[in-house]
Amino acid sequence: MATEEEFEVETMHFRRLLLAVDDDDDESSHRAFNYACTIAKMYNIPLGIVSILETGDLNIYQSLSPDILSNRRSQIAAHLNTYVEKAQAFGVQDAEPIIGEGKPARVINEEIVPSFKPDLIIIGSHSKHHLGSVAAELTRYARVSVIAVR
């Protein structure tokens, strides 16, 4: 390992960004979105925008009702498409909506990251004093770098 005297600064450049947004927390999602779009535009790199349908938040009736699940999926898809349109209008060349279902951190780490292959995850945190549970879990267990935007 190089000592401080031998160490040289190298450029660090991410190639694929994954932004996790929460359709229940627009304020923190908007700040994270602004940061993700800035980075994606500046480096002209792909931006995946993911939102997770939290099936654990549904009661048994809702989880067994195809109409309710379909409606929630449609709402999330519309929400993501709005983000994609705004990213493109801002100048992001390659923005892609991604929907998952289940526990957000688990789905992102186990399903979305392996398929989208980002090297940086960006997530908003609604608290200035501590990370939310999803941001904390992603930061702790993700195999790629994570930036929590407050």
Backbone as ProteinMPNN parsed JSONL, in Angstrom:
{"seq_chain_A": "MATEEEFEVETMHFRRLLLAVDDDDDESSHRAFNYACTIAKMYNIPLGIVSILETGDLNIYQSLSPDILSNRRSQIAAHLNTYVEKAQAFGVQDAEPIIGEGKPARVINEEIVPSFKPDLIIIGSHSKHHLGSVAAELTRYARVSVIAVR", "coords_chain_A": {"N_chain_A": [[0.839, -1.181, 0.0], [0.491, 2.213, -0.786], [2.25, 4.899, 0.702], [1.417, 8.117, 2.158], [3.121, 9.927, 0.943], [3.835, 8.618, -1.415], [1.46, 8.222, -2.679], [-0.719, 9.124, -5.343], [-3.064, 11.431, -6.659], [-5.898, 10.409, -8.418], [-8.178, 10.657, -11.128], [-11.583, 10.177, -10.489], [-14.291, 8.616, -11.84], [-17.64, 8.055, -12.391], [-19.694, 5.695, -14.157], [-22.306, 4.796, -14.529], [-25.326, 5.784, -13.144], [-27.621, 5.251, -10.483], [-30.595, 6.378, -9.355], [-32.543, 6.439, -6.525], [-35.86, 6.977, -5.852], [-38.554, 8.05, -3.778], [-41.907, 7.774, -3.873], [-43.483, 8.698, -1.852], [-42.103, 10.666, -0.568], [-41.442, 13.428, -1.615], [-39.837, 15.74, -1.195], [-37.154, 15.017, -0.294], [-36.554, 13.313, -2.378], [-36.585, 15.029, -4.571], [-34.339, 16.685, -4.101], [-32.261, 14.786, -4.27], [-32.698, 13.969, -6.892], [-32.095, 16.325, -8.322], [-29.319, 16.457, -7.846], [-28.45, 14.006, -8.977], [-29.19, 14.362, -11.676], [-27.557, 16.521, -12.329], [-24.978, 15.367, -12.137], [-25.224, 13.235, -14.021], [-25.703, 14.663, -16.387], [-23.413, 16.305, -16.535], [-21.318, 14.449, -16.862], [-22.27, 13.001, -18.949], [-23.593, 10.416, -18.723], [-25.473, 7.33, -18.282], [-28.597, 7.365, -16.517], [-30.451, 5.686, -14.262], [-33.655, 5.636, -12.905], [-35.187, 4.673, -10.099], [-38.066, 3.4, -8.45], [-39.773, 1.88, -5.799], [-42.487, -0.252, -5.333], [-43.837, -0.617, -2.365], [-44.777, -3.373, -1.138], [-45.173, -4.362, 1.395], [-46.39, -2.313, 2.74], [-49.013, -2.455, 2.092], [-52.346, -3.442, 2.968], [-53.885, -6.664, 3.62], [-56.135, -6.968, 2.0], [-55.639, -5.059, -0.029], [-53.259, -6.085, -1.1], [-54.104, -8.416, -2.277], [-55.787, -7.631, -4.242], [-56.056, -7.31, -7.599], [-56.736, -4.989, -9.065], [-56.138, -2.828, -7.371], [-53.365, -3.177, -6.995], [-52.531, -2.912, -9.674], [-53.298, -0.266, -10.15], [-51.612, 1.116, -8.322], [-49.121, 0.433, -9.42], [-49.36, 1.736, -11.88], [-49.511, 4.398, -11.008], [-46.944, 4.731, -9.894], [-45.39, 4.286, -12.182], [-46.179, 6.487, -13.762], [-45.243, 8.553, -12.146], [-42.464, 8.03, -12.227], [-42.025, 8.373, -14.99], [-42.461, 11.103, -15.209], [-40.229, 12.08, -13.806], [-38.218, 11.115, -15.575], [-38.813, 12.568, -17.916], [-38.345, 15.191, -17.0], [-35.615, 14.993, -16.403], [-34.566, 14.561, -18.964], [-35.343, 16.951, -20.198], [-33.706, 18.653, -18.79], [-31.28, 17.964, -19.78], [-30.113, 15.467, -19.561], [-28.968, 12.769, -21.294], [-29.519, 10.001, -21.366], [-31.908, 8.582, -19.724], [-33.688, 6.382, -17.653], [-36.644, 4.773, -16.588], [-37.27, 2.673, -13.744], [-38.981, 0.108, -12.161], [-39.626, -1.565, -9.13], [-40.683, -4.141, -6.799], [-41.471, -4.726, -3.427], [-39.429, -4.888, -0.471], [-37.719, -1.915, -0.273], [-34.746, -1.423, -0.02], [-33.721, -4.037, -0.13], [-34.716, -4.991, -2.598], [-33.55, -3.148, -4.367], [-30.781, -3.625, -3.899], [-30.561, -6.437, -4.428], [-31.905, -7.0, -6.831], [-32.24, -4.773, -8.663], [-29.695, -3.434, -8.818], [-27.933, -5.576, -9.747], [-29.05, -5.96, -12.334], [-29.189, -3.401, -13.62], [-26.647, -2.435, -13.231], [-25.213, -0.18, -11.918], [-22.555, 2.061, -10.878], [-22.75, 3.835, -8.929], [-25.043, 4.74, -6.46], [-27.606, 7.002, -5.811], [-29.412, 8.56, -3.301], [-32.104, 10.13, -1.586], [-32.362, 11.657, 1.656], [-34.585, 12.156, 4.205], [-34.16, 13.32, 6.643], [-32.182, 15.626, 8.48], [-30.619, 14.86, 10.53], [-30.264, 12.111, 10.833], [-29.904, 9.123, 8.834], [-32.56, 7.882, 6.776], [-34.339, 4.743, 6.984], [-34.157, 3.201, 4.581], [-32.112, 4.52, 3.143], [-30.019, 4.163, 4.98], [-29.783, 1.357, 5.048], [-29.15, 0.793, 2.359], [-26.71, 2.166, 2.163], [-25.214, 0.715, 3.958], [-25.193, -1.966, 2.934], [-24.919, -2.055, 0.14], [-23.098, -2.97, -2.801], [-21.863, -1.136, -4.275], [-20.813, 2.316, -4.556], [-22.511, 4.733, -2.538], [-24.386, 7.673, -2.334], [-25.901, 9.763, -0.093], [-28.209, 12.263, -0.253], [-28.965, 15.161, 1.41]], "CA_chain_A": [[0.0, 0.0, 0.0], [1.283, 3.439, -0.929], [2.228, 5.866, 1.797], [0.894, 9.41, 1.727], [4.094, 10.56, 0.055], [3.841, 7.896, -2.694], [0.102, 8.237, -3.235], [-1.037, 10.183, -6.3], [-4.488, 11.626, -6.893], [-6.378, 9.942, -9.718], [-9.545, 11.041, -11.435], [-12.597, 9.163, -10.218], [-15.39, 8.905, -12.751], [-18.685, 7.033, -12.403], [-20.161, 5.419, -15.516], [-23.761, 4.562, -14.525], [-25.94, 6.234, -11.893], [-28.958, 4.787, -10.13], [-31.257, 7.265, -8.404], [-33.71, 5.84, -5.867], [-36.822, 7.987, -5.425], [-39.67, 7.563, -2.975], [-43.073, 8.562, -4.281], [-44.097, 9.227, -0.636], [-41.219, 11.672, 0.013], [-41.01, 14.25, -2.738], [-38.805, 16.728, -0.862], [-35.812, 14.436, -0.344], [-36.362, 12.764, -3.726], [-36.283, 16.136, -5.492], [-32.94, 17.098, -3.904], [-31.418, 13.723, -4.822], [-32.904, 14.028, -8.342], [-31.301, 17.451, -8.829], [-27.911, 16.075, -7.811], [-28.242, 12.927, -9.954], [-29.257, 14.945, -13.026], [-26.356, 17.333, -12.516], [-23.849, 14.462, -12.387], [-25.463, 12.512, -15.281], [-25.519, 15.602, -17.5], [-22.021, 16.767, -16.572], [-20.453, 13.379, -17.364], [-22.974, 12.342, -20.054], [-23.693, 9.003, -18.378], [-26.846, 6.859, -18.075], [-29.244, 7.553, -15.219], [-31.633, 4.875, -13.979], [-34.448, 6.215, -11.815], [-35.951, 3.548, -9.577], [-39.009, 3.543, -7.349], [-40.206, 0.558, -5.375], [-43.826, -0.438, -4.769], [-43.614, -1.28, -1.084], [-45.908, -4.282, -0.934], [-45.376, -4.529, 2.84], [-47.236, -1.216, 3.225], [-50.391, -2.719, 1.695], [-53.041, -4.398, 3.82], [-54.12, -7.942, 2.937], [-57.119, -6.747, 0.94], [-54.968, -4.361, -1.124], [-52.25, -6.935, -1.734], [-54.778, -9.478, -3.03], [-56.657, -7.013, -5.245], [-55.313, -6.969, -8.82], [-57.024, -3.616, -9.48], [-55.395, -1.902, -6.514], [-51.954, -3.313, -7.357], [-52.353, -2.334, -11.006], [-53.407, 1.186, -10.001], [-50.386, 1.589, -7.683], [-48.039, 0.312, -10.415], [-49.566, 2.82, -12.853], [-49.146, 5.655, -10.353], [-45.482, 4.773, -9.797], [-44.866, 4.439, -13.544], [-46.41, 7.877, -14.161], [-44.318, 9.334, -11.329], [-41.127, 7.836, -12.797], [-41.982, 8.988, -16.32], [-42.302, 12.544, -14.993], [-38.807, 12.281, -13.508], [-37.436, 10.896, -16.798], [-39.052, 13.714, -18.801], [-37.64, 16.352, -16.438], [-34.172, 14.756, -16.582], [-34.258, 14.778, -20.377], [-35.471, 18.385, -20.454], [-32.535, 19.26, -18.155], [-30.11, 17.673, -20.61], [-29.614, 14.104, -19.381], [-29.174, 12.098, -22.579], [-29.981, 8.625, -21.221], [-32.61, 8.393, -18.451], [-34.526, 5.185, -17.771], [-37.432, 4.463, -15.391], [-37.173, 1.29, -13.281], [-39.924, -0.169, -11.079], [-39.457, -2.812, -8.399], [-41.721, -4.394, -5.797], [-41.013, -5.402, -2.225], [-38.713, -4.022, 0.474], [-36.889, -1.096, -1.158], [-33.29, -1.64, -0.006], [-33.448, -5.402, -0.573], [-34.991, -5.074, -4.039], [-32.52, -2.377, -5.075], [-29.499, -4.335, -3.8], [-30.56, -7.804, -4.942], [-32.502, -7.129, -8.161], [-32.026, -3.627, -9.554], [-28.255, -3.214, -9.028], [-27.351, -6.568, -10.674], [-29.532, -5.838, -13.718], [-28.846, -2.092, -14.192], [-25.185, -2.343, -13.095], [-24.653, 1.15, -11.636], [-21.405, 2.095, -9.983], [-23.097, 4.803, -7.887], [-26.462, 4.893, -6.117], [-27.912, 8.279, -5.171], [-30.693, 8.471, -2.608], [-32.401, 11.255, -0.703], [-32.62, 11.356, 3.06], [-35.521, 13.189, 4.65], [-33.758, 13.893, 7.921], [-30.863, 16.248, 8.525], [-29.91, 14.361, 11.703], [-29.924, 10.696, 10.662], [-30.371, 8.555, 7.57], [-33.771, 7.08, 6.823], [-34.032, 3.307, 7.032], [-33.744, 2.703, 3.265], [-30.79, 5.085, 2.862], [-29.054, 3.516, 5.871], [-29.576, -0.029, 4.618], [-28.411, 0.828, 1.091], [-25.343, 2.578, 2.456], [-24.545, -0.364, 4.693], [-25.087, -3.255, 2.259], [-24.709, -1.987, -1.313], [-21.758, -3.341, -3.266], [-21.36, 0.005, -5.032], [-20.817, 3.555, -3.787], [-23.83, 5.329, -2.28], [-24.388, 9.054, -1.835], [-27.183, 10.194, 0.468], [-28.353, 13.709, -0.397], [-29.88, 15.703, 2.429]], "C_chain_A": [[0.884, 1.243, 0.0], [1.158, 4.305, 0.318], [1.667, 7.182, 1.261], [1.845, 10.108, 0.748], [4.081, 9.92, -1.334], [2.498, 7.975, -3.427], [-0.09, 9.411, -4.189], [-2.539, 10.229, -6.527], [-4.834, 11.163, -8.301], [-7.819, 10.409, -9.907], [-10.484, 9.878, -11.141], [-13.827, 9.539, -11.031], [-16.393, 7.748, -12.715], [-19.232, 6.891, -13.813], [-21.67, 5.197, -15.628], [-24.307, 4.939, -13.151], [-27.308, 5.595, -11.718], [-29.486, 5.72, -9.064], [-32.467, 6.538, -7.836], [-34.61, 6.97, -5.389], [-37.971, 7.311, -4.698], [-40.884, 8.406, -3.324], [-43.859, 9.095, -3.08], [-43.277, 10.356, -0.015], [-40.63, 12.532, -1.098], [-39.855, 15.188, -2.399], [-37.397, 16.134, -0.953], [-35.529, 13.842, -1.715], [-35.992, 13.865, -4.712], [-34.836, 16.596, -5.347], [-31.985, 16.067, -4.502], [-31.505, 13.724, -6.352], [-32.073, 15.159, -8.953], [-29.823, 17.091, -8.892], [-27.606, 15.022, -8.88], [-28.255, 13.476, -11.379], [-28.025, 15.785, -13.324], [-25.171, 16.451, -12.871], [-24.011, 13.754, -13.737], [-25.251, 13.423, -16.486], [-24.051, 15.997, -17.645], [-21.108, 15.714, -17.194], [-21.059, 12.606, -18.538], [-23.022, 10.82, -19.858], [-25.148, 8.607, -18.136], [-27.315, 7.052, -16.635], [-30.469, 6.658, -15.153], [-32.345, 5.497, -12.799], [-35.401, 5.13, -11.336], [-36.884, 3.989, -8.448], [-39.567, 2.159, -7.06], [-41.625, 0.615, -4.824], [-43.632, -1.257, -3.499], [-44.834, -2.136, -0.744], [-46.181, -4.529, 0.545], [-46.239, -3.434, 3.44], [-48.71, -1.43, 2.891], [-51.046, -3.658, 2.696], [-53.384, -5.639, 2.996], [-55.119, -7.78, 1.794], [-56.453, -6.099, -0.273], [-53.999, -5.279, -1.859], [-52.863, -8.06, -2.558], [-55.674, -8.939, -4.143], [-55.837, -6.618, -6.483], [-55.525, -5.519, -9.257], [-56.225, -2.604, -8.663], [-53.907, -1.963, -6.84], [-51.666, -2.683, -8.715], [-52.381, -0.803, -10.943], [-52.139, 1.765, -9.376], [-49.202, 1.515, -8.655], [-48.14, 1.44, -11.44], [-49.177, 4.166, -12.276], [-47.623, 5.804, -10.276], [-44.86, 4.972, -11.173], [-45.034, 5.885, -14.023], [-45.436, 8.806, -13.426], [-42.905, 9.248, -11.905], [-40.996, 8.484, -14.169], [-41.847, 10.504, -16.225], [-40.847, 12.875, -14.676], [-37.955, 12.144, -14.771], [-37.585, 12.089, -17.745], [-38.308, 14.951, -18.308], [-36.126, 16.203, -16.593], [-33.775, 15.037, -18.023], [-34.342, 16.259, -20.732], [-34.277, 19.149, -19.874], [-31.266, 19.019, -18.967], [-29.492, 16.306, -20.391], [-29.965, 13.323, -20.65], [-29.821, 10.725, -22.455], [-30.575, 8.449, -19.831], [-33.629, 7.28, -18.638], [-35.316, 4.97, -16.485], [-37.322, 2.975, -15.044], [-38.125, 1.118, -12.099], [-39.586, -1.518, -10.455], [-40.592, -2.965, -7.401], [-41.129, -5.167, -4.637], [-40.416, -4.42, -1.246], [-37.668, -3.235, -0.31], [-35.396, -1.419, -1.158], [-32.943, -3.033, -0.518], [-33.624, -5.522, -2.077], [-33.923, -4.325, -4.834], [-31.197, -3.141, -5.075], [-29.483, -5.67, -4.529], [-31.086, -7.946, -6.372], [-32.093, -6.007, -9.115], [-30.531, -3.425, -9.849], [-27.661, -4.274, -9.958], [-27.824, -6.415, -12.125], [-29.135, -4.511, -14.36], [-27.334, -1.84, -14.178], [-24.648, -0.911, -12.892], [-23.359, 1.02, -10.848], [-21.582, 3.173, -8.909], [-24.607, 4.816, -7.717], [-26.6, 6.232, -5.414], [-29.302, 8.155, -4.566], [-30.869, 9.701, -1.742], [-32.594, 10.77, 0.72], [-33.452, 12.491, 3.623], [-35.116, 13.869, 5.949], [-32.368, 14.498, 7.833], [-30.009, 15.658, 9.645], [-29.532, 12.886, 11.61], [-30.467, 10.204, 9.327], [-31.698, 7.839, 7.786], [-33.393, 5.606, 6.732], [-33.561, 2.763, 5.684], [-32.35, 3.224, 2.922], [-29.723, 4.409, 3.721], [-28.757, 2.095, 5.414], [-28.812, -0.086, 3.292], [-26.949, 1.174, 1.335], [-24.555, 1.442, 3.098], [-24.265, -1.583, 3.822], [-24.823, -3.207, 0.757], [-23.269, -2.336, -1.664], [-21.128, -2.236, -4.115], [-21.42, 1.236, -4.12], [-22.237, 4.101, -3.662], [-23.618, 6.752, -1.775], [-25.798, 9.353, -1.351], [-27.219, 11.717, 0.437], [-29.366, 14.187, 0.619], [-30.343, 17.08, 2.054]], "O_chain_A": [[1.894, 1.306, 0.701], [0.083, 4.418, 0.906], [1.468, 7.337, 0.056], [1.401, 10.8, -0.168], [4.297, 10.612, -2.33], [2.43, 7.812, -4.645], [0.314, 10.537, -3.899], [-3.202, 9.193, -6.58], [-4.136, 11.492, -9.26], [-8.575, 10.536, -8.943], [-10.206, 8.735, -11.505], [-14.34, 10.652, -10.918], [-16.033, 6.6, -12.978], [-19.236, 7.853, -14.581], [-22.248, 5.389, -16.697], [-23.812, 4.471, -12.125], [-28.055, 5.42, -12.681], [-28.897, 5.844, -7.99], [-33.323, 6.073, -8.589], [-34.182, 7.823, -4.612], [-38.312, 6.16, -4.967], [-40.892, 9.616, -3.096], [-44.804, 9.863, -3.26], [-43.712, 10.951, 0.972], [-39.467, 12.379, -1.47], [-38.979, 15.408, -3.236], [-36.536, 16.699, -1.628], [-34.386, 13.861, -2.173], [-35.166, 13.648, -5.598], [-34.17, 16.868, -6.346], [-31.013, 16.43, -5.166], [-30.501, 13.505, -7.031], [-31.423, 14.97, -9.982], [-29.151, 17.387, -9.88], [-26.617, 15.138, -9.604], [-27.419, 13.094, -12.199], [-27.508, 15.763, -14.441], [-24.434, 16.754, -13.809], [-23.058, 13.675, -14.513], [-24.683, 13.001, -17.493], [-23.516, 16.019, -18.753], [-20.217, 16.054, -17.973], [-20.445, 11.674, -19.058], [-22.561, 10.05, -20.701], [-25.972, 9.464, -17.817], [-26.547, 6.923, -15.681], [-31.423, 6.851, -15.907], [-31.714, 5.849, -11.803], [-36.305, 4.715, -12.062], [-36.538, 4.829, -7.617], [-39.802, 1.368, -7.974], [-41.929, 1.431, -3.954], [-43.303, -2.442, -3.554], [-45.794, -1.661, -0.137], [-47.305, -4.87, 0.915], [-46.769, -3.602, 4.538], [-49.565, -0.674, 3.352], [-50.396, -4.564, 3.219], [-53.184, -5.643, 1.781], [-54.96, -8.391, 0.737], [-56.667, -6.527, -1.407], [-53.922, -5.258, -3.087], [-52.207, -8.601, -3.448], [-56.254, -9.715, -4.902], [-55.021, -5.699, -6.42], [-54.599, -4.886, -9.763], [-55.696, -1.636, -9.21], [-53.253, -0.926, -6.951], [-50.658, -1.994, -8.879], [-51.587, -0.132, -11.601], [-51.638, 2.79, -9.838], [-48.378, 2.429, -8.703], [-47.129, 2.031, -11.822], [-48.58, 4.99, -12.968], [-47.082, 6.873, -10.56], [-43.908, 5.739, -11.319], [-44.119, 6.443, -14.628], [-44.878, 9.729, -14.02], [-42.228, 10.265, -12.055], [-39.964, 9.081, -14.476], [-41.194, 11.122, -17.065], [-40.294, 13.835, -15.212], [-37.069, 12.964, -15.012], [-36.6, 12.564, -18.31], [-37.708, 15.676, -19.102], [-35.432, 17.178, -16.881], [-32.756, 15.681, -18.274], [-33.508, 16.766, -21.481], [-33.883, 20.183, -20.415], [-30.298, 19.771, -18.859], [-28.449, 16.005, -20.972], [-31.134, 13.234, -21.026], [-30.584, 10.318, -23.332], [-29.85, 8.197, -18.869], [-34.34, 7.232, -19.641], [-34.735, 4.981, -15.399], [-37.286, 2.124, -15.933], [-38.08, 1.895, -11.145], [-39.298, -2.487, -11.157], [-41.367, -2.034, -7.182], [-40.387, -6.131, -4.825], [-40.829, -3.262, -1.183], [-36.808, -3.838, -0.953], [-34.834, -1.669, -2.224], [-31.976, -3.195, -1.261], [-32.773, -6.094, -2.759], [-33.45, -4.817, -5.859], [-30.563, -3.29, -6.12], [-28.494, -6.004, -5.182], [-30.75, -8.913, -7.055], [-31.653, -6.263, -10.236], [-30.149, -3.263, -11.008], [-26.942, -3.912, -10.889], [-27.067, -6.712, -13.05], [-28.775, -4.492, -15.537], [-26.815, -1.111, -15.024], [-23.741, -0.481, -13.605], [-23.102, -0.01, -10.225], [-20.692, 3.4, -8.09], [-25.355, 4.892, -8.691], [-25.811, 6.561, -4.528], [-30.244, 7.708, -5.221], [-29.897, 10.25, -1.224], [-32.946, 9.614, 0.955], [-33.067, 13.656, 3.529], [-35.687, 14.898, 6.31], [-31.481, 13.943, 7.185], [-28.808, 15.921, 9.71], [-28.572, 12.457, 12.25], [-31.382, 10.802, 8.761], [-31.934, 7.261, 8.847], [-32.246, 5.272, 6.434], [-32.647, 1.939, 5.648], [-31.5, 2.462, 2.462], [-28.632, 4.116, 3.231], [-27.599, 1.678, 5.395], [-27.925, -0.923, 3.125], [-26.054, 0.542, 0.773], [-23.376, 1.243, 2.807], [-23.199, -2.186, 3.951], [-24.529, -4.242, 0.16], [-22.342, -2.033, -0.913], [-20.01, -2.377, -4.609], [-22.01, 1.188, -3.041], [-23.057, 3.947, -4.567], [-22.782, 7.002, -0.906], [-26.767, 9.216, -2.099], [-26.366, 12.38, 1.028], [-30.486, 13.682, 0.683], [-31.116, 17.693, 2.79]]}, "name": "protein", "num_of_chains": 1, "seq": "MATEEEFEVETMHFRRLLLAVDDDDDESSHRAFNYACTIAKMYNIPLGIVSILETGDLNIYQSLSPDILSNRRSQIAAHLNTYVEKAQAFGVQDAEPIIGEGKPARVINEEIVPSFKPDLIIIGSHSKHHLGSVAAELTRYARVSVIAVR"}
